[in-house]
Amino acid sequence: MSLNCHCYSCNIKYPSNTYIISSNNEDEQNLIMQICKRIFESIQLNHNSTEISYDGNKMLHGQIRNINEVENCINKEFNQLFESKLLDKEIKKLPIGIWRIGFKWDEFNNDTLIKGLLKISRKSYSDFSRYLQSIDSQKRNINEEKLKKHLIDNLEGYLPGVEYLFECTWKSYDDNNNCYEGEFIFASNSGIFIVVGAKWLNVKCGRNTRRSINLSRNDVKDQALNHKDKASEEFNGKYVALLGATFTNDLDMDSSENPTFEFINNDGVIAQHLKEICDFSRRYDGSQTPLSYDSYNSYNSYNNQATISVQQAAQEGSVMNTGIIAKIAAAAAAGYVIYQTFSRNNKE
C-alpha cells in the first residue's frame, strides 16, 4: 500500500487541547480509504481493475498484523459489493512473499459501484468532518470578489453534496484589477476533493470571440490539471478521490450571471452521485437505524419505484412513445499496484 497512511490520526494535526481522538481502528481506516481511492482512480482512467500489495507484516499502527486480518477487514466493509456482484476480489501470494489483492468490476455497473464506494468512504471518513468544518469557516471569512462569491454562494447548485471550502487562491491578472483567476479545493464528507480552476475571462464580443473563449478555457483547464497534480501530493492521505473542474465567466464583465462549470475528463462520473449519498445520509442522521448498504438500497429502490409509479400514472391517460438509451463504454483493465504501509518495527 501507499507509504502515506490515510488514517485520521496520521493526517490531522490538531493542537493538543483540541485534538479529536479517531473513532476508527487506524489500520482499518487506512486500508479502507486506500482501496476506495484506488478504485476511484481506476474509474477516472476508464479502467475496470486495480490491486494493492501487502507484505505480510504488521501495519503502521499494529492493529492489522497478518493477511487474515487484512481479508477480514475487506470482507467486513466491502461484503455487500461482493455479494451484489458489483466487485470481485482475488488474493494471491507471490513467490517473494508479497500478497496481491486484486479488484475487478464491470464498467456497466460503475454508477452503482460508485454509490456503494461513496457510502463506504463516507463512513470511514467521518472523523475528518469536524476538521473540514473548521477549515471551511476560516476560508469563508474573507472579502469576496464577485465571481468568487458567486461560486461559493452557489456551491450546492454546482457541486451538490459538496459542503466545504478547503483551499482557495484568488488574484487579479490585469493592471486595472478587473480580471481575476484562482484555484479552489472543495471537499465532501465522503472524502471527495474537487480542484476547481476559475477565471474571469472578460473576452469582449467580436469576430474572434468564440475562438478566444475556447483558448482561454483550455488555459483554465491546464491550470486546474496542474493544481490537481500539486494537490495530489500536498494533501495525499486527506482525500479518497481527487477530481478536477473549471469555472469560467465566458463573456464581458456585465455577464457574471452566466458562468460555466465543467468537469475535466471523466471526473464528473463520481461527482454526479455525491448529492444522492449526501441526501441519504442526512435522512438517517440522528436515527437509530444503522447506515447500512441494505438501507441505502432500500432508500434508492423506494425512490426509483416512486418515479416509476408517477410515470405509469401519467401513461394511463395518454399514449407515450418510450426510447431506450444504451450506455456503452470501453474500459481497459489495468492494475494499479500500491505498497504496504508498514511499521519500521516489524516485531510481532
VOVO-189392 format. One line per field, with one value per residue: x, y, z of N, C-alpha, C in turn; residue number from 1; residue in three letters. Coordinates in pm, whole numbers, plus 50000, padded with zeros to 5 digits. Layout:
n_east	[X/...]
n_north	[Y/...]
n_up	[Z/...]
ca_east	[X/...]
ca_north	[Y/...]
ca_up	[Z/...]
c_east	[X/...]
c_north	[Y/...]
c_up	[Z/...]
seq	[NUM/...]
type	[ALA/...]
//
This chain:
n_east	[50084/50024/50292/50217/50016/49662/49495/49302/49443/49710/49709/49579/49668/49592/49607/49715/49517/49281/49264/49115/49018/49048/48771/48794/48952/49279/49446/49256/49097/49283/49334/49078/49022/49231/49177/48926/49014/49194/49023/48845/49030/49097/48851/48825/49020/48907/48944/48891/48986/49199/49468/49613/49908/50041/50274/50270/50356/50313/50089/50115/50006/49987/49750/49642/49772/49832/49766/49518/49375/49374/49214/48976/48898/48854/48647/48447/48383/48337/48167/47894/47914/48057/47875/47665/47766/47894/48156/48456/48692/49027/49279/49621/49927/50249/50562/50771/50678/50496/50164/49910/49630/49361/49113/48818/48570/48262/48238/47989/47848/47935/47806/47642/47838/48003/47829/47805/48071/48103/47933/48064/48313/48229/48146/48390/48538/48440/48562/48707/48535/48483/48723/48723/48506/48609/48821/48672/48519/48719/48823/48608/48568/48637/48680/48496/48543/48336/48283/48405/48258/48012/48050/48105/47877/47684/47744/47609/47446/47625/47794/47643/47606/47862/48026/48222/48463/48792/49043/49178/49283/49310/49338/49415/49471/49520/49617/49427/49281/49046/49008/49010/49158/49194/49233/49040/48973/48732/48550/48397/48190/48245/48505/48576/48759/48751/48915/48910/48968/48947/48838/48791/48713/48659/48628/48584/48306/48315/48462/48635/48552/48450/48665/48860/48744/48746/49022/49096/48950/49081/49325/49249/49171/49418/49543/49387/49442/49717/49716/49570/49748/49947/49798/49742/49979/50037/49816/49790/49660/49466/49242/48996/48918/49025/48912/48881/48793/48656/48578/48434/48379/48221/48185/48171/48230/47979/47829/47819/47628/47620/47809/48027/48049/48248/48340/48656/48781/48701/48598/48352/48181/48197/48138/47868/47711/47730/47539/47314/47406/47469/47214/47081/47232/47184/46917/46925/47061/47084/46910/46824/46863/47099/47347/47341/47444/47231/47012/47055/47016/46745/46637/46713/46582/46318/46290/46325/46104/45896/45929/45879/45612/45483/45533/45391/45132/45093/45102/44867/44668/44735/44896/45225/45541/45827/46180/46487/46786/47104/47391/47716/48044/48396/48641/48963/49147/49350/49608/49682/49936/49997/50187/50267/50167/50370/50509/50814/50915/50908/50848/50661]
n_north	[49881/50238/50436/50652/50684/50676/50732/50913/51001/51018/51222/51458/51719/51844/52108/52018/52061/52056/51828/51561/51243/50966/50774/50539/50222/50267/50135/49987/50196/50323/50116/50074/50329/50353/50145/50226/50465/50377/50234/50437/50601/50432/50411/50676/50673/50517/50245/49902/49756/49706/49690/49606/49570/49365/49310/49124/49188/49357/49633/49995/50094/49868/49731/49573/49270/49053/48862/48741/48910/49138/49047/48991/49248/49370/49208/49262/49535/49563/49366/49369/49474/49271/49055/49151/49130/49344/49396/49218/49014/48903/48715/48659/48490/48583/48437/48573/48633/48838/48951/48980/49168/49178/49368/49366/49481/49529/49762/49859/49861/50079/50312/50219/50093/50311/50457/50275/50271/50538/50547/50372/50503/50742/50663/50566/50797/50970/51080/51297/51508/51720/51852/51944/52119/52316/52420/52519/52727/52909/52973/53089/53328/53586/53875/53880/53867/53933/53714/53501/53498/53431/53162/53035/53100/52967/52700/52458/52436/52401/52195/51967/51809/51855/52016/52177/52441/52405/52495/52790/53023/53350/53604/53914/53946/54151/54495/54675/54555/54426/54173/53837/53540/53205/52926/52665/52434/52209/52010/51698/51505/51246/51228/51318/51530/51827/51994/52312/52512/52853/53140/53474/53541/53762/53821/54018/54095/54011/53944/53728/53614/53358/53186/53296/53255/52971/52917/53042/52890/52644/52714/52754/52496/52361/52491/52403/52127/52125/52227/52029/51814/51909/51925/51656/51560/51732/51700/51431/51149/51281/51277/51083/51061/51257/51513/51708/52034/52315/52664/52927/53263/53349/53572/53932/54174/54233/54009/53827/53660/53431/53206/52923/52589/52308/51964/51796/51571/51242/51288/51374/51157/51050/51265/51316/51153/51232/51399/51235/51041/51209/51319/51086/51012/51230/51188/50976/51078/51114/50912/50590/50383/50178/50293/50135/49934/49792/49942/50171/50071/50007/50261/50383/50214/50265/50532/50500/50337/50508/50704/50553/50486/50734/50789/50577/50639/50871/50772/50633/50801/50880/50800/50708/50739/50553/50551/50375/50428/50340/50278/50279/50188/50172/49991/49962/49710/49751/49715/49860/49903/49932/49997/49840/49993/50016/49930/50044/49892/49565/49369/49106]
n_up	[50000/49984/50110/50254/50523/50544/50754/51002/51232/51150/50968/51043/51231/51512/51761/52094/52289/52153/52012/51839/51915/51707/51597/51474/51399/51323/51131/50990/50892/50724/50537/50420/50310/50127/49947/49841/49727/49524/49357/49274/49137/48925/48792/48707/48514/48324/48361/48466/48678/48963/49206/49527/49727/49985/50241/50444/50699/51022/51010/51014/51262/51413/51445/51249/51162/50997/50693/50715/50886/50729/50512/50651/50731/50481/50381/50569/50527/50251/50178/50094/49839/49717/49742/49590/49340/49232/49267/49242/49414/49447/49598/49604/49676/49614/49492/49621/49867/49891/49921/49688/49626/49433/49254/49061/48827/48646/48392/48321/48551/48687/48794/49007/49159/49227/49393/49606/49696/49774/49990/50164/50194/50308/50561/50667/50655/50838/51067/50974/50932/51121/51115/50847/50862/51032/50876/50661/50779/50835/50580/50447/50572/50456/50242/49943/49593/49307/49115/49245/49485/49378/49302/49551/49701/49557/49572/49627/49404/49188/49278/49409/49722/49801/50055/50181/50179/50116/50035/49882/49631/49499/49265/49094/48744/48568/48499/48586/48779/48705/48609/48715/48857/48984/49215/49359/49623/49700/49937/50037/50266/50210/50153/49902/49708/49520/49276/49151/48879/48827/48642/48539/48232/48065/47789/47516/47297/46950/46624/46664/46898/46990/46937/47103/47352/47364/47362/47599/47782/47757/47867/48133/48197/48179/48387/48605/48598/48653/48911/49034/49020/49194/49430/49473/49572/49791/49963/49996/50151/50286/50130/49947/49683/49406/49215/48909/48783/48595/48617/48467/48349/48065/47897/47871/48139/48232/48237/48449/48544/48399/48427/48352/48447/48444/48445/48433/48195/48287/48536/48628/48656/48907/49077/49022/49177/49437/49563/49598/49782/49992/50056/50132/50359/50528/50579/50753/50967/51314/51347/51486/51323/51165/50932/50673/50387/50284/50375/50228/49967/49987/50025/49782/49603/49674/49593/49318/49256/49322/49129/48897/48943/48923/48656/48535/48610/48467/48214/48188/48104/47852/47538/47515/47364/47415/47460/47452/47605/47545/47726/47648/47704/47670/47841/47970/48119/48394/48626/48936/49133/49473/49764/50080/50381/50646/50968/51100/51294/51292/51471/51611]
ca_east	[50000/50099/50367/50142/49897/49544/49407/49281/49546/49837/49695/49522/49748/49528/49673/49689/49396/49162/49281/49000/49061/48980/48677/48818/49077/49357/49489/49138/49061/49382/49313/48952/49033/49321/49107/48830/49090/49248/48912/48802/49132/49085/48729/48857/49104/48830/48989/48796/49055/49310/49517/49704/50003/50062/50395/50252/50398/50220/50073/50179/49955/49991/49615/49629/49903/49856/49678/49382/49310/49351/49099/48857/48860/48799/48517/48350/48342/48300/48095/47772/47953/48092/47754/47583/47841/47943/48301/48519/48820/49113/49400/49726/50058/50358/50676/50858/50614/50403/50025/49849/49485/49308/48970/48767/48428/48209/48222/47847/47797/48011/47723/47604/47961/48044/47741/47844/48201/48083/47874/48171/48413/48169/48151/48528/48595/48361/48648/48762/48431/48500/48841/48680/48420/48698/48889/48571/48483/48831/48841/48496/48565/48719/48607/48483/48522/48202/48275/48440/48143/47906/48077/48092/47737/47601/47816/47513/47397/47730/47850/47553/47668/47994/47986/48329/48572/48913/49160/49149/49369/49234/49420/49392/49575/49537/49662/49314/49211/48913/49003/49061/49172/49233/49204/48965/48954/48613/48555/48271/48201/48290/48647/48596/48811/48734/49002/48843/49039/48847/48893/48701/48778/48643/48651/48489/48239/48382/48468/48710/48513/48440/48800/48927/48686/48795/49162/49101/48901/49188/49424/49195/49177/49557/49566/49323/49515/49843/49686/49526/49870/50010/49712/49753/50098/50029/49709/49782/49624/49349/49129/48970/48924/49058/48850/48918/48685/48683/48468/48470/48279/48256/48174/48229/48214/47839/47758/47859/47519/47624/47935/48024/48118/48268/48438/48764/48792/48595/48581/48213/48105/48196/48072/47724/47640/47753/47417/47226/47462/47455/47073/47052/47296/47112/46790/46950/47127/47003/46825/46884/46883/47236/47364/47391/47430/47095/46918/47073/46949/46601/46606/46727/46475/46193/46286/46305/45967/45809/45941/45810/45468/45437/45534/45283/45006/45083/45082/44732/44580/44783/44988/45357/45648/45944/46306/46587/46918/47207/47516/47825/48176/48507/48728/49085/49182/49488/49633/49750/49997/50042/50270/50222/50201/50422/50583/50957/50939/50830/50835/50523]
ca_north	[50000/50363/50461/50753/50633/50759/50741/51048/51036/51047/51331/51579/51758/51946/52139/51913/52086/52039/51708/51472/51104/50895/50671/50421/50149/50343/50050/49957/50318/50340/50012/50100/50451/50330/50063/50314/50561/50312/50201/50563/50643/50346/50451/50802/50641/50424/50108/49825/49672/49765/49596/49652/49467/49360/49231/49025/49239/49445/49764/50102/50110/49740/49678/49467/49205/48944/48862/48704/49029/49223/48995/49009/49390/49394/49140/49329/49664/49557/49241/49391/49492/49138/48974/49207/49109/49472/49398/49088/49022/48785/48729/48566/48509/48571/48361/48656/48652/48951/48920/49070/49168/49241/49401/49384/49514/49553/49908/49892/49878/50186/50404/50154/50071/50440/50489/50190/50316/50666/50515/50313/50605/50840/50605/50560/50932/51055/51152/51417/51609/51838/51921/52015/52230/52420/52483/52592/52851/53001/53014/53170/53453/53680/53953/53803/53929/53896/53580/53409/53493/53359/53019/52988/53113/52874/52573/52348/52425/52350/52071/51915/51708/51903/52111/52251/52508/52355/52575/52881/53136/53439/53722/53987/53924/54266/54615/54751/54471/54393/54031/53757/53397/53138/52784/52626/52292/52184/51874/51639/51414/51115/51238/51358/51665/51875/52107/52394/52626/52956/53259/53568/53552/53900/53825/54110/54046/54046/53840/53612/53591/53217/53128/53346/53185/52833/52919/53077/52774/52545/52761/52728/52351/52328/52546/52314/52000/52146/52242/51896/51736/51958/51888/51512/51539/51808/51654/51286/51097/51352/51261/50950/51080/51394/51544/51837/52106/52454/52758/53046/53358/53342/53693/54052/54189/54250/53881/53738/53568/53316/53133/52785/52494/52183/51869/51760/51430/51151/51310/51400/51034/51030/51379/51320/51071/51282/51453/51125/50984/51312/51325/50961/51017/51327/51129/50885/51149/51117/50793/50474/50282/50179/50341/50015/49926/49746/50053/50259/50009/50022/50403/50407/50140/50336/50649/50453/50289/50626/50767/50468/50496/50861/50774/50488/50712/50967/50699/50580/50895/50913/50705/50769/50665/50546/50512/50314/50485/50242/50341/50190/50245/50077/50003/49882/49660/49783/49703/49975/49843/50021/49921/49824/50084/49924/49984/50017/49785/49451/49265/49064]
ca_up	[50000/49983/50232/50328/50591/50516/50870/51056/51330/51083/50871/51101/51347/51593/51888/52193/52367/52070/51931/51841/51904/51599/51640/51392/51401/51224/51021/50909/50821/50618/50436/50350/50230/50013/49847/49773/49647/49404/49265/49216/49039/48806/48722/48640/48398/48241/48385/48545/48775/49037/49306/49630/49772/50131/50262/50549/50830/51091/50953/51089/51398/51481/51467/51150/51176/50902/50575/50757/50938/50612/50439/50734/50722/50347/50370/50655/50474/50109/50155/50017/49698/49667/49730/49481/49216/49180/49283/49263/49485/49435/49678/49566/49738/49516/49544/49704/49996/49886/49890/49590/49640/49312/49247/48925/48819/48511/48376/48309/48688/48752/48872/49133/49235/49281/49506/49717/49747/49842/50121/50247/50225/50398/50696/50711/50654/50928/51161/50912/50908/51205/51060/50727/50906/51085/50763/50584/50847/50821/50441/50401/50646/50382/50143/49820/49463/49259/49057/49353/49574/49308/49309/49688/49744/49480/49569/49621/49267/49100/49332/49512/49807/49844/50159/50246/50109/50182/49995/49772/49597/49411/49238/48969/48644/48479/48570/48638/48877/48654/48572/48826/48839/49107/49230/49478/49653/49780/49994/50082/50380/50163/50122/49764/49692/49384/49245/49050/48823/48798/48576/48472/48102/48019/47645/47455/47177/46826/46523/46713/47037/47023/46939/47223/47467/47366/47402/47741/47858/47759/47964/48267/48215/48211/48521/48701/48598/48724/49054/49079/49043/49318/49543/49496/49655/49915/50050/49993/50283/50336/50039/49892/49538/49369/49087/48853/48714/48561/48639/48390/48303/47924/47816/47930/48284/48268/48220/48557/48576/48309/48431/48306/48534/48369/48498/48342/48158/48333/48679/48661/48683/49052/49141/48999/49277/49573/49622/49640/49903/50097/50095/50203/50490/50610/50620/50864/51077/51435/51353/51549/51220/51115/50796/50607/50242/50255/50393/50112/49852/50007/50000/49639/49536/49700/49506/49180/49243/49325/48997/48800/48969/48866/48510/48496/48626/48357/48089/48181/48035/47718/47477/47514/47300/47503/47396/47540/47583/47582/47769/47608/47734/47661/47958/47965/48252/48432/48769/48997/49249/49578/49857/50217/50489/50746/51081/51094/51390/51243/51572/51638]
c_east	[50087/50172/50303/50019/49781/49450/49402/49398/49677/49829/49644/49595/49682/49620/49629/49558/49268/49166/49163/49047/48979/48889/48700/48945/49163/49401/49372/49096/49154/49357/49188/48963/49124/49256/49007/48903/49140/49138/48861/48901/49121/48961/48753/48940/49036/48884/48882/48864/49163/49357/49602/49795/50025/50178/50386/50293/50288/50209/50116/50136/49946/49856/49578/49767/49932/49750/49535/49306/49285/49225/48970/48806/48794/48660/48410/48296/48288/48212/47970/47802/47991/47967/47664/47650/47884/48095/48351/48656/48897/49242/49499/49854/50165/50476/50767/50795/50518/50264/49971/49698/49427/49159/48932/48619/48390/48183/48076/47780/47863/47925/47687/47726/48007/47960/47777/47975/48188/48023/47980/48272/48358/48174/48294/48589/48533/48446/48697/48662/48452/48620/48802/48592/48505/48770/48792/48537/48594/48840/48729/48494/48659/48632/48609/48467/48399/48194/48307/48323/48029/47926/48053/47947/47645/47664/47722/47460/47499/47783/47760/47619/47807/47972/48095/48425/48700/49035/49119/49259/49293/49314/49379/49505/49580/49566/49549/49234/49066/48896/49074/49071/49216/49203/49131/48979/48833/48615/48417/48297/48235/48438/48676/48641/48798/48817/48939/48936/48937/48912/48781/48766/48773/48678/48543/48428/48313/48391/48536/48673/48514/48576/48875/48876/48740/48939/49176/49053/49008/49297/49378/49199/49318/49593/49509/49397/49647/49820/49639/49647/49940/49930/49723/49874/50084/49929/49689/49761/49501/49226/49117/48969/48947/49007/48894/48802/48731/48557/48508/48349/48312/48264/48234/48187/48069/47762/47798/47750/47524/47760/47916/48107/48127/48369/48539/48766/48674/48557/48435/48133/48098/48115/47920/47645/47654/47624/47327/47274/47447/47311/47034/47108/47226/46981/46808/47024/47033/46911/46899/46913/47025/47239/47423/47371/47289/46994/46931/47001/46798/46557/46610/46616/46341/46180/46261/46161/45869/45810/45865/45659/45410/45430/45418/45148/44986/45049/44940/44639/44623/44878/45123/45455/45769/46065/46400/46723/47022/47337/47631/47958/48282/48598/48846/49122/49328/49502/49710/49805/50037/50105/50223/50266/50247/50495/50729/50996/50851/50817/50689/50483]
c_north	[50124/50381/50571/50690/50729/50769/50885/51090/51077/51172/51462/51610/51874/51984/52041/51934/52070/51911/51613/51329/51035/50787/50540/50348/50210/50258/50013/50079/50342/50242/50041/50221/50430/50244/50148/50411/50498/50276/50329/50610/50561/50381/50581/50779/50545/50281/50035/49724/49753/49663/49667/49537/49479/49266/49131/49071/49320/49577/49869/50109/49978/49677/49571/49403/49096/48948/48825/48826/49132/49179/49011/49152/49420/49332/49212/49456/49657/49438/49261/49412/49357/49054/49021/49193/49241/49478/49257/49108/48892/48810/48619/48597/48483/48496/48441/48688/48769/48900/49026/49056/49247/49263/49424/49414/49533/49702/49949/49906/49994/50275/50344/50130/50201/50478/50405/50233/50448/50644/50461/50420/50710/50791/50607/50698/51022/51134/51285/51533/51735/51921/52003/52135/52346/52494/52569/52726/52954/53057/53105/53308/53557/53757/53881/53893/53865/53753/53474/53389/53414/53208/52966/52992/53013/52735/52455/52327/52365/52214/52018/51802/51745/52023/52205/52318/52473/52442/52670/52985/53219/53567/53787/53958/54035/54391/54691/54675/54442/54244/53949/53610/53335/52991/52761/52476/52283/52038/51829/51547/51271/51116/51271/51504/51704/52002/52184/52508/52729/53077/53343/53601/53694/53913/53912/54051/54094/53927/53713/53575/53443/53151/53171/53276/53043/52825/52948/52961/52666/52585/52731/52578/52307/52374/52452/52180/52013/52156/52109/51807/51778/51916/51739/51479/51607/51750/51503/51232/51163/51332/51116/50953/51228/51420/51683/51900/52248/52537/52889/53134/53385/53477/53814/54066/54207/54119/53781/53641/53442/53246/52989/52698/52360/52094/51833/51609/51349/51175/51330/51276/51004/51140/51374/51241/51124/51330/51342/51062/51081/51319/51202/50966/51115/51271/51041/50950/51153/50997/50680/50365/50289/50224/50230/50023/49883/49859/50153/50202/50023/50164/50433/50338/50210/50457/50609/50409/50406/50695/50688/50479/50624/50852/50687/50557/50810/50896/50645/50671/50927/50806/50773/50678/50668/50500/50455/50372/50386/50314/50243/50256/50137/50098/49911/49838/49692/49772/49823/49928/49951/49937/49933/49937/49999/49999/49950/49908/49668/49339/49233/49108]
c_up	[50000/50116/50315/50390/50569/50636/50922/51144/51265/50995/50928/51231/51419/51709/51995/52267/52285/51988/51950/51821/51795/51655/51567/51435/51289/51105/50930/50828/50703/50504/50353/50258/50110/49906/49769/49679/49517/49305/49198/49109/48911/48725/48646/48514/48301/48249/48466/48637/48846/49139/49409/49667/49921/50158/50376/50687/50896/51016/51055/51235/51476/51506/51366/51136/51073/50792/50614/50809/50827/50539/50519/50728/50588/50334/50451/50589/50331/50076/50070/49869/49637/49644/49617/49345/49150/49182/49310/49328/49464/49512/49638/49642/49634/49576/49637/49839/50003/49852/49793/49599/49524/49319/49101/48930/48673/48497/48363/48447/48760/48841/49008/49221/49300/49402/49628/49780/49822/49981/50216/50289/50319/50542/50750/50729/50760/51026/51106/50907/50991/51160/50937/50763/50957/50973/50683/50649/50838/50679/50394/50467/50583/50285/50009/49697/49401/49206/49161/49448/49510/49319/49450/49735/49675/49471/49556/49480/49172/49146/49444/49590/49854/49936/50207/50147/50184/50154/49884/49755/49495/49390/49107/48871/48538/48563/48637/48744/48835/48626/48680/48786/48972/49104/49362/49498/49745/49825/50039/50201/50340/50129/49976/49761/49545/49365/49130/49008/48777/48735/48517/48339/48046/47871/47581/47329/47053/46735/46576/46856/47073/47030/47064/47348/47477/47411/47551/47827/47867/47859/48107/48297/48251/48352/48627/48711/48673/48874/49113/49108/49172/49441/49575/49582/49791/50013/50046/50134/50340/50249/49993/49739/49510/49227/49039/48778/48682/48582/48573/48363/48157/47852/47887/48077/48327/48265/48327/48597/48491/48312/48387/48400/48460/48441/48390/48320/48212/48479/48720/48697/48832/49120/49129/49103/49419/49639/49674/49770/50019/50147/50176/50345/50582/50661/50742/50979/51198/51449/51424/51447/51168/50969/50713/50457/50205/50270/50280/49990/49864/49978/49851/49562/49553/49608/49361/49158/49241/49190/48892/48816/48910/48714/48463/48506/48511/48227/48076/48103/47895/47669/47464/47442/47392/47424/47498/47504/47632/47615/47743/47637/47724/47781/47944/48105/48281/48583/48819/49130/49349/49688/50000/50308/50606/50857/51065/51193/51352/51346/51596/51779]
seq	[1/2/3/4/5/6/7/8/9/10/11/12/13/14/15/16/17/18/19/20/21/22/23/24/25/26/27/28/29/30/31/32/33/34/35/36/37/38/39/40/41/42/43/44/45/46/47/48/49/50/51/52/53/54/55/56/57/58/59/60/61/62/63/64/65/66/67/68/69/70/71/72/73/74/75/76/77/78/79/80/81/82/83/84/85/86/87/88/89/90/91/92/93/94/95/96/97/98/99/100/101/102/103/104/105/106/107/108/109/110/111/112/113/114/115/116/117/118/119/120/121/122/123/124/125/126/127/128/129/130/131/132/133/134/135/136/137/138/139/140/141/142/143/144/145/146/147/148/149/150/151/152/153/154/155/156/157/158/159/160/161/162/163/164/165/166/167/168/169/170/171/172/173/174/175/176/177/178/179/180/181/182/183/184/185/186/187/188/189/190/191/192/193/194/195/196/197/198/199/200/201/202/203/204/205/206/207/208/209/210/211/212/213/214/215/216/217/218/219/220/221/222/223/224/225/226/227/228/229/230/231/232/233/234/235/236/237/238/239/240/241/242/243/244/245/246/247/248/249/250/251/252/253/254/255/256/257/258/259/260/261/262/263/264/265/266/267/268/269/270/271/272/273/274/275/276/277/278/279/280/281/282/283/284/285/286/287/288/289/290/291/292/293/294/295/296/297/298/299/300/301/302/303/304/305/306/307/308/309/310/311/312/313/314/315/316/317/318/319/320/321/322/323/324/325/326/327/328/329/330/331/332/333/334/335/336/337/338/339/340/341/342/343/344/345/346/347/348]
type	[MET/SER/LEU/ASN/CYS/HIS/CYS/TYR/SER/CYS/ASN/ILE/LYS/TYR/PRO/SER/ASN/THR/TYR/ILE/ILE/SER/SER/ASN/ASN/GLU/ASP/GLU/GLN/ASN/LEU/ILE/MET/GLN/ILE/CYS/LYS/ARG/ILE/PHE/GLU/SER/ILE/GLN/LEU/ASN/HIS/ASN/SER/THR/GLU/ILE/SER/TYR/ASP/GLY/ASN/LYS/MET/LEU/HIS/GLY/GLN/ILE/ARG/ASN/ILE/ASN/GLU/VAL/GLU/ASN/CYS/ILE/ASN/LYS/GLU/PHE/ASN/GLN/LEU/PHE/GLU/SER/LYS/LEU/LEU/ASP/LYS/GLU/ILE/LYS/LYS/LEU/PRO/ILE/GLY/ILE/TRP/ARG/ILE/GLY/PHE/LYS/TRP/ASP/GLU/PHE/ASN/ASN/ASP/THR/LEU/ILE/LYS/GLY/LEU/LEU/LYS/ILE/SER/ARG/LYS/SER/TYR/SER/ASP/PHE/SER/ARG/TYR/LEU/GLN/SER/ILE/ASP/SER/GLN/LYS/ARG/ASN/ILE/ASN/GLU/GLU/LYS/LEU/LYS/LYS/HIS/LEU/ILE/ASP/ASN/LEU/GLU/GLY/TYR/LEU/PRO/GLY/VAL/GLU/TYR/LEU/PHE/GLU/CYS/THR/TRP/LYS/SER/TYR/ASP/ASP/ASN/ASN/ASN/CYS/TYR/GLU/GLY/GLU/PHE/ILE/PHE/ALA/SER/ASN/SER/GLY/ILE/PHE/ILE/VAL/VAL/GLY/ALA/LYS/TRP/LEU/ASN/VAL/LYS/CYS/GLY/ARG/ASN/THR/ARG/ARG/SER/ILE/ASN/LEU/SER/ARG/ASN/ASP/VAL/LYS/ASP/GLN/ALA/LEU/ASN/HIS/LYS/ASP/LYS/ALA/SER/GLU/GLU/PHE/ASN/GLY/LYS/TYR/VAL/ALA/LEU/LEU/GLY/ALA/THR/PHE/THR/ASN/ASP/LEU/ASP/MET/ASP/SER/SER/GLU/ASN/PRO/THR/PHE/GLU/PHE/ILE/ASN/ASN/ASP/GLY/VAL/ILE/ALA/GLN/HIS/LEU/LYS/GLU/ILE/CYS/ASP/PHE/SER/ARG/ARG/TYR/ASP/GLY/SER/GLN/THR/PRO/LEU/SER/TYR/ASP/SER/TYR/ASN/SER/TYR/ASN/SER/TYR/ASN/ASN/GLN/ALA/THR/ILE/SER/VAL/GLN/GLN/ALA/ALA/GLN/GLU/GLY/SER/VAL/MET/ASN/THR/GLY/ILE/ILE/ALA/LYS/ILE/ALA/ALA/ALA/ALA/ALA/ALA/GLY/TYR/VAL/ILE/TYR/GLN/THR/PHE/SER/ARG/ASN/ASN/LYS/GLU]
//
